Amino acid sequence: MTAPAPLSRDEVDVAIVALGAAHDRISAAMYALDNHPGLAASGCPA
């Protein structure tokens, strides 16, 4: 099995930006779920 080719500096920069954006989207979605009124109404512990 051969190892994948190393990433260039530009490819790493793009990947880091994409991971940061994904983190922000996931964090916003989790916050929205935690603060949704239906969560309290359902009786689920937060």
PyMOL commands that set and color helices and strands:
alter all, ss='L'
color gray80, all
select helices_A, chain A and resi 9-34+37-42
alter helices_A, ss='H'
color red, helices_A
deselect
rebuild
show_as cartoon
